[in-house]
Amino acid sequence: VMRVPLEGGGRLVIEMNAQEAAELGGLLQAV
């Protein structure tokens, strides 16, 4: 499980597994 701080000073944190992290990484790179 990864904890990734989002925008907003890192106060909001989402948890995701490795597969979700990889998919999110792909989306970020596509932008």
C-alpha positions in Angstrom: 0.0 0.0 0.0 1.4 3.4 -1.0 0.4 6.7 0.6 0.5 9.5 -1.9 0.0 13.1 -0.8 -2.3 15.1 -3.2 -2.6 18.8 -3.8 -3.6 20.9 -0.8 -0.4 20.9 1.2 -0.3 17.1 1.3 -3.0 17.0 4.0 -5.2 14.8 1.8 -3.6 11.4 1.4 -4.9 8.5 -0.7 -3.9 4.9 -0.4 -3.4 2.7 -3.5 -1.9 -0.6 -4.4 1.0 -1.1 -6.8 -1.3 -1.7 -9.8 -3.3 1.5 -9.2 -0.1 3.4 -8.7 1.2 2.2 -12.1 -2.0 3.2 -13.8 -2.0 6.6 -12.2 1.7 7.0 -13.2 0.8 6.2 -16.8 -2.0 8.8 -16.8 0.3 11.4 -15.4 2.9 10.7 -18.0 0.3 10.8 -20.8 -0.6 14.4 -19.8 
